[in-house]
Amino acid sequence: MPRPHPCAHSPKLLPHFTFLNHAPKHLCQHLSWEAPKPIVTVDDQGSDQSLTLTNLIPSQTISQLLNLASPSLVGKNEETVYDEELRRSHEITHEHLTLDKDFQAVIEPIVSQMATELKHPTIVKAQLYKLVIYGPGDFFTEHMDAPHHENMIATLSVEIATDSDPEGGDLIINNEIIAKATESELRLAMFYHDTPHKVEPLQSGYRLSLLFDIIQEPTVNGRLVAADVTSFIKGIGAIKGQGFNKIAIKTCHRYISSETIDYKDLKGVDRLFYELARSCSDHTGFQLVEVCDEGWIYRKELTQVLALSQAFGALYRVNEEEDNNPCHCGCESCWNLYDEEKALPPHPVKYSSISPHLDKASKYLPISPDYLLGDILFLKTPALSHLEYSGSDEVNLGNEGFYGQIHSNYAIIAMF
């Protein structure tokens, strides 16, 4: 009886690839910055005057800013709306803001270093987006940010201290409370735009933050960490020695798109794995690196294996309780991949719902219980693995609505 080539049944944490699991989704740090050093200038719309903001903003200046600001909106599915149950704050958009050149020169290398620590391998730049003002009673419920640019991967929040001694209004990212700015230090927090975050209700005082979009450029230009490259090449050598010719990771980030995800959309560990595989191809023998819908990978690999044998029922069982969705992507082509005459599963299934048949003593196994179907070795990452949003449920995003889907069920495959 033909037997399928073994494949990792669950992601494997291998020693040479541990760096893929040590990737934070947010970072924060303080930047020494005392008055009267300027940070940003705000145009007084309709007059020739302007306001120059420094650290420790006085209450009188905040009152002037509020006269120039507009109520903040929030994205609710495809719509951009005003909803005080989800968000209450005011903001001034970037068209009326001019960043101080000295301040910009200081934060540029900081942004680059923070992106490196977040394990993102391409060159990035910070683009000023807006100034947000929170007053007594203001808040923002938990959400993730909608990308405002095609290549936006993250948000940078620069909190400026005020003389109002604010109480409450904490920025919370991934359940971590971020320390507030002080009269001598600004507080910087960078986080991937798909990272959940919120601003707790402000009991008293004011909270001001400059928000920047972090835009990735297409080139890596030597930003790969040498230690990661060395470890990656050694790990691939070990994997090839075990007979695998494909390795993959499940994507660790959510992606908002109305189209198929491309490698240019990847961020963080996802982009790092892609760039390592591509850049190290001369040393590792990779011929192809691609981004695929994970469900499609399962269906494709499953079909290839079952084409070798008409005895699926003798080798494997499908746990219907774990796999009760008749189609994981809803398209007709998924159904067409399966042939009832070959005793294939009644509908597309996930690896996690298939397991080998055992005897009562659990001694007879058609194949090793550590492996199952196909020839892809999935490396362990802090990954998600399902379609987050398909248009039917309500989802709240910062500032604006969006069209498309929120995906976290993609995989990046490198083939030898």
C-alpha positions as CSV (number, residue, x, y, z in Angstrom):
1,M,0.0,0.0,0.0
2,P,1.5,3.4,-0.9
3,R,2.2,5.5,2.1
4,P,2.2,9.3,2.3
5,H,5.4,11.2,2.8
6,P,5.5,12.3,6.5
7,C,4.7,15.9,7.4
8,A,4.9,17.7,10.8
9,H,1.5,17.2,12.4
10,S,2.0,20.3,14.6
11,P,4.5,23.2,14.4
12,K,8.0,22.2,15.6
13,L,10.1,24.4,17.9
14,L,13.6,23.7,16.6
15,P,16.7,25.1,18.3
16,H,18.0,27.1,15.3
17,F,14.7,28.9,14.8
18,T,13.9,30.0,18.4
19,F,14.4,33.6,17.3
20,L,11.1,33.4,15.4
21,N,9.4,33.0,18.8
22,H,11.1,36.0,20.4
23,A,9.4,38.7,18.5
24,P,7.4,41.3,20.5
25,K,4.4,43.0,18.9
26,H,4.9,46.2,20.7
27,L,7.8,48.2,22.3
28,C,7.9,51.3,24.5
29,Q,10.7,53.6,25.7
30,H,11.2,57.1,27.0
31,L,12.9,60.0,25.2
32,S,14.5,62.8,27.2
33,W,12.9,66.0,25.9
34,E,12.5,69.1,28.1
35,A,10.8,72.5,27.4
36,P,11.5,74.8,25.6
37,K,12.7,72.4,22.9
38,P,9.9,72.4,20.2
39,I,8.2,69.2,19.1
40,V,5.5,70.3,16.6
41,T,3.8,73.4,15.4
42,V,0.0,73.6,15.0
43,D,-1.4,76.0,12.4
44,D,-4.2,78.2,13.8
45,Q,-6.6,77.6,11.0
46,G,-8.0,80.8,9.5
47,S,-5.2,83.1,10.9
48,D,-1.5,83.7,10.5
49,Q,-0.8,82.6,14.1
50,S,0.4,79.1,15.1
51,L,1.0,77.2,18.3
52,T,4.4,75.6,19.0
53,L,4.2,72.6,21.4
54,T,6.9,71.6,23.7
55,N,6.9,69.0,26.5
56,L,4.7,69.8,29.5
57,I,1.9,71.6,27.6
58,P,0.1,74.2,29.8
59,S,-3.7,74.0,30.2
60,Q,-4.2,77.3,28.3
61,T,-2.5,75.9,25.2
62,I,-4.7,72.7,25.5
63,S,-7.8,74.9,25.4
64,Q,-6.6,76.6,22.3
65,L,-5.9,73.2,20.7
66,L,-9.4,72.0,21.5
67,N,-10.8,75.0,19.7
68,L,-8.9,73.8,16.6
69,A,-9.6,70.1,17.0
70,S,-12.5,68.0,15.6
71,P,-14.2,65.0,17.3
72,S,-12.5,61.7,16.6
73,L,-14.2,59.2,14.4
74,V,-14.0,55.4,14.6
75,G,-14.1,52.6,12.0
76,K,-17.1,50.3,12.2
77,N,-16.8,47.7,9.5
78,E,-16.9,49.6,6.2
79,E,-18.2,52.8,7.8
80,T,-16.4,55.7,9.4
81,V,-18.7,57.0,12.1
82,Y,-18.9,59.1,15.3
83,D,-19.8,56.8,18.2
84,E,-19.3,57.9,21.8
85,E,-19.9,54.4,23.0
86,L,-16.7,53.3,21.2
87,R,-14.5,56.4,21.4
88,R,-14.4,59.9,22.7
89,S,-11.5,62.3,22.0
90,H,-10.5,65.2,19.7
91,E,-7.8,65.4,17.1
92,I,-6.0,67.6,14.7
93,T,-4.9,66.0,11.4
94,H,-1.4,66.1,9.9
95,E,-2.4,68.8,7.3
96,H,-2.3,71.3,10.2
97,L,0.9,70.0,11.9
98,T,4.5,70.7,11.1
99,L,7.1,68.5,12.9
100,D,10.2,70.2,14.2
101,K,13.2,69.2,12.2
102,D,15.4,68.6,15.2
103,F,12.8,66.4,16.8
104,Q,12.3,64.5,13.5
105,A,16.1,63.9,13.3
106,V,16.1,62.5,16.8
107,I,13.2,60.0,16.4
108,E,14.2,58.7,12.9
109,P,17.0,56.4,14.2
110,I,14.9,55.5,17.2
111,V,12.1,54.3,14.9
112,S,14.5,52.3,12.9
113,Q,15.9,50.6,16.0
114,M,12.5,49.8,17.4
115,A,11.5,48.2,14.1
116,T,14.6,46.0,14.3
117,E,13.7,45.0,17.9
118,L,10.2,44.2,16.7
119,K,11.9,41.8,14.2
120,H,10.8,43.7,11.1
121,P,13.6,43.4,8.5
122,T,12.8,46.1,5.9
123,I,13.6,49.9,6.1
124,V,10.8,51.9,7.7
125,K,9.9,55.6,8.1
126,A,7.6,57.4,10.4
127,Q,4.9,59.6,8.8
128,L,3.1,62.1,11.0
129,Y,-0.7,61.2,11.1
130,K,-2.4,63.4,13.7
131,L,-2.4,64.9,17.2
132,V,-5.0,63.3,19.6
133,I,-6.3,65.1,22.7
134,Y,-8.1,63.2,25.5
135,G,-10.0,65.2,28.1
136,P,-12.0,64.2,31.2
137,G,-14.3,61.3,30.4
138,D,-12.6,60.5,27.1
139,F,-11.5,57.0,26.1
140,F,-11.0,54.6,23.2
141,T,-12.3,51.0,23.5
142,E,-10.0,48.1,22.5
143,H,-9.4,48.0,18.8
144,M,-6.7,47.6,16.2
145,D,-5.6,50.3,13.7
146,A,-6.8,50.3,10.1
147,P,-3.8,50.9,7.8
148,H,-4.0,54.3,6.2
149,H,-1.4,53.5,3.5
150,E,-0.7,50.5,1.4
151,N,2.6,49.8,3.1
152,M,1.7,50.8,6.7
153,I,2.7,48.1,9.2
154,A,2.6,49.8,12.6
155,T,1.7,52.8,14.7
156,L,4.1,55.0,16.7
157,S,2.5,56.9,19.6
158,V,4.5,59.8,21.1
159,E,2.8,61.0,24.3
160,I,3.6,64.6,25.4
161,A,3.3,65.5,29.1
162,T,0.8,68.2,30.3
163,D,0.7,70.3,33.4
164,S,-2.8,69.0,34.2
165,D,-1.6,66.0,36.2
166,P,-3.9,63.5,34.4
167,E,-5.5,60.6,36.3
168,G,-6.5,57.5,34.3
169,G,-6.4,57.5,30.5
170,D,-3.7,54.8,30.4
171,L,-2.7,53.4,27.0
172,I,-2.9,49.6,27.2
173,I,-1.3,47.5,24.5
174,N,-1.7,43.8,24.6
175,N,-2.8,44.1,28.2
176,E,0.3,46.0,29.2
177,I,-0.1,49.5,30.8
178,I,2.3,51.9,29.1
179,A,3.9,54.4,31.5
180,K,2.9,58.1,31.0
181,A,5.2,60.9,29.8
182,T,6.8,63.1,32.3
183,E,7.9,66.7,32.3
184,S,11.4,65.7,31.2
185,E,10.6,62.6,29.1
186,L,8.3,61.8,26.2
187,R,6.8,58.3,26.0
188,L,7.2,56.4,22.7
189,A,5.2,53.2,22.0
190,M,5.5,51.4,18.7
191,F,3.1,48.5,17.9
192,Y,2.0,46.6,14.8
193,H,-1.3,48.0,13.6
194,D,-3.1,44.6,14.1
195,T,-2.1,44.7,17.8
196,P,-5.1,45.2,20.2
197,H,-4.8,48.4,22.2
198,K,-7.1,50.8,24.1
199,V,-7.1,54.1,26.1
200,E,-8.8,53.8,29.5
201,P,-11.3,56.5,30.5
202,L,-9.5,59.7,31.7
203,Q,-10.8,60.7,35.1
204,S,-9.2,64.2,35.1
205,G,-6.6,66.3,33.3
206,Y,-5.6,65.9,29.7
207,R,-3.6,63.4,27.6
208,L,-1.9,64.4,24.3
209,S,-0.3,62.1,21.8
210,L,1.3,62.5,18.4
211,L,0.5,59.5,16.2
212,F,2.7,58.4,13.3
213,D,2.1,55.7,10.6
214,I,5.1,53.4,10.3
215,I,5.6,52.8,6.6
216,Q,7.8,50.0,5.3
217,E,9.9,50.4,2.2
218,P,10.4,47.4,-0.2
219,T,14.1,46.9,0.4
220,V,15.9,45.1,3.2
221,N,19.3,46.8,2.6
222,G,21.4,44.9,5.1
223,R,18.8,45.0,8.0
224,L,18.8,41.2,8.5
225,V,20.6,40.4,11.8
226,A,23.7,38.4,11.2
227,A,23.0,36.0,14.1
228,D,19.5,35.3,12.7
229,V,21.0,34.6,9.2
230,T,23.6,32.2,10.6
231,S,21.1,30.3,12.8
232,F,18.6,30.1,9.9
233,I,21.2,28.6,7.5
234,K,22.3,26.0,10.1
235,G,18.7,25.1,10.9
236,I,17.9,24.6,7.2
237,G,20.9,22.3,6.9
238,A,19.5,20.2,9.8
239,I,16.0,20.0,8.3
240,K,17.3,19.0,4.9
241,G,19.3,16.2,6.7
242,Q,15.9,14.8,8.0
243,G,14.5,14.6,4.4
244,F,12.2,17.6,4.3
245,N,12.1,19.7,1.2
246,K,9.5,22.3,2.3
247,I,9.4,24.4,5.4
248,A,6.8,26.9,6.4
249,I,5.4,29.2,9.1
250,K,1.9,30.2,9.9
251,T,1.6,34.0,9.7
252,C,1.8,35.6,13.1
253,H,-0.1,38.8,12.1
254,R,-3.5,39.8,10.9
255,Y,-3.8,41.2,7.4
256,I,-6.6,43.5,6.2
257,S,-7.1,43.1,2.5
258,S,-9.8,42.8,-0.2
259,E,-7.3,40.7,-2.3
260,T,-4.8,37.9,-1.8
261,I,-2.0,38.7,0.6
262,D,1.4,39.3,-1.1
263,Y,4.9,39.2,0.3
264,K,5.0,43.0,0.2
265,D,2.2,43.0,2.8
266,L,4.0,40.9,5.3
267,K,5.3,42.4,8.5
268,G,7.3,41.4,11.6
269,V,8.3,37.7,11.9
270,D,6.3,36.9,8.8
271,R,8.4,39.2,6.6
272,L,11.6,38.2,8.4
273,F,11.0,34.5,7.6
274,Y,10.3,35.4,4.0
275,E,13.4,37.6,3.6
276,L,15.6,35.1,5.3
277,A,14.5,32.3,3.0
278,R,14.9,34.5,-0.1
279,S,18.2,36.0,0.9
280,C,19.8,32.7,2.0
281,S,18.7,30.8,-1.1
282,D,22.3,30.5,-2.3
283,H,23.3,28.7,0.9
284,T,20.1,26.7,1.6
285,G,19.0,25.8,-2.0
286,F,15.6,27.3,-1.8
287,Q,14.0,27.5,-5.2
288,L,10.7,29.2,-4.3
289,V,9.3,31.2,-1.4
290,E,5.6,32.0,-1.5
291,V,2.7,33.3,0.6
292,C,-0.4,31.0,0.5
293,D,-3.8,30.8,2.2
294,E,-3.2,28.1,4.8
295,G,-6.4,26.4,4.1
296,W,-5.5,26.0,0.5
297,I,-2.2,24.4,1.5
298,Y,-4.0,21.9,3.6
299,R,-6.4,21.0,0.8
300,K,-3.7,20.8,-1.8
301,E,-1.4,18.7,0.2
302,L,-4.2,16.4,1.4
303,T,-5.3,15.9,-2.2
304,Q,-1.8,15.1,-3.4
305,V,-1.4,12.5,-0.7
306,L,-4.8,10.9,-1.2
307,A,-4.1,10.5,-4.9
308,L,-1.5,7.9,-3.9
309,S,-3.9,5.7,-2.1
310,Q,-7.6,4.8,-2.2
311,A,-7.5,3.7,1.4
312,F,-7.9,6.9,3.3
313,G,-10.5,5.4,5.7
314,A,-8.0,2.7,6.7
315,L,-5.3,5.1,7.4
316,Y,-7.0,8.1,9.0
317,R,-10.1,9.3,10.7
318,V,-11.7,12.7,10.6
319,N,-12.9,14.2,13.9
320,E,-16.1,15.9,12.9
321,E,-16.4,17.8,16.2
322,E,-13.2,19.6,15.4
323,D,-14.1,20.2,11.8
324,N,-17.7,21.0,11.4
325,N,-17.4,23.7,8.7
326,P,-18.4,22.3,5.3
327,C,-16.0,24.6,3.5
328,H,-13.2,26.7,5.0
329,C,-13.1,29.3,2.3
330,G,-16.6,28.9,0.7
331,C,-15.5,28.6,-2.9
332,E,-16.7,25.9,-5.3
333,S,-13.2,24.9,-6.3
334,C,-12.6,23.5,-2.8
335,W,-15.4,21.0,-3.4
336,N,-14.1,20.1,-6.8
337,L,-10.8,18.9,-5.3
338,Y,-12.4,15.9,-3.7
339,D,-13.5,12.7,-5.3
340,E,-16.1,10.5,-3.5
341,E,-15.0,7.5,-5.5
342,K,-11.6,7.6,-3.8
343,A,-13.2,7.6,-0.3
344,L,-11.9,11.1,0.4
345,P,-13.2,13.2,3.3
346,P,-16.8,14.5,2.7
347,H,-15.5,18.1,2.7
348,P,-12.3,20.1,3.0
349,V,-10.7,19.4,6.3
350,K,-7.9,20.8,8.5
351,Y,-4.8,18.9,9.6
352,S,-5.9,19.3,13.2
353,S,-9.1,17.3,12.5
354,I,-7.4,14.3,11.0
355,S,-5.5,11.7,13.0
356,P,-4.2,8.2,12.4
357,H,-6.3,5.1,13.3
358,L,-4.9,3.3,16.3
359,D,-5.5,-0.2,17.6
360,K,-6.9,-0.7,21.2
361,A,-3.4,-0.9,22.6
362,S,-2.4,2.2,20.6
363,K,0.5,0.2,19.2
364,Y,-0.4,-0.1,15.5
365,L,0.1,3.2,13.6
366,P,-0.1,3.6,9.9
367,I,2.5,6.3,10.3
368,S,4.2,8.0,13.2
369,P,1.8,10.0,15.4
370,D,4.3,13.0,15.2
371,Y,3.7,13.3,11.4
372,L,0.7,13.6,9.2
373,L,0.1,14.1,5.4
374,G,2.2,15.9,3.0
375,D,5.8,17.1,3.1
376,I,5.8,20.5,4.7
377,L,7.5,21.1,8.0
378,F,5.8,23.9,9.9
379,L,8.1,25.8,12.3
380,K,6.7,27.0,15.6
381,T,5.9,30.7,15.8
382,P,3.4,32.6,18.0
383,A,1.0,32.3,15.2
384,L,-2.7,32.7,14.7
385,S,-4.5,30.5,12.2
386,H,-8.0,31.4,11.2
387,L,-10.1,33.9,9.3
388,E,-10.7,36.7,11.8
389,Y,-13.4,38.7,9.9
390,S,-15.3,38.0,6.7
391,G,-17.8,40.8,6.7
392,S,-20.7,39.5,8.8
393,D,-19.5,40.5,12.3
394,E,-18.9,43.9,13.7
395,V,-15.3,44.9,14.0
396,N,-13.9,48.3,15.3
397,L,-10.8,49.9,13.9
398,G,-9.1,53.1,14.7
399,N,-10.3,56.1,12.7
400,E,-11.8,54.7,9.6
401,G,-13.7,51.8,8.1
402,F,-12.3,49.3,5.7
403,Y,-13.3,47.0,2.9
404,G,-12.2,43.4,2.6
405,Q,-11.4,40.7,5.1
406,I,-9.1,40.4,8.1
407,H,-6.9,37.3,7.6
408,S,-4.7,35.5,10.0
409,N,-4.7,32.1,8.2
410,Y,-1.9,32.5,5.7
411,A,1.4,30.5,5.6
412,I,4.8,31.3,4.1
413,I,6.3,28.2,2.4
414,A,9.9,27.9,1.3
415,M,10.7,25.0,-1.1
416,F,14.1,23.4,-1.7
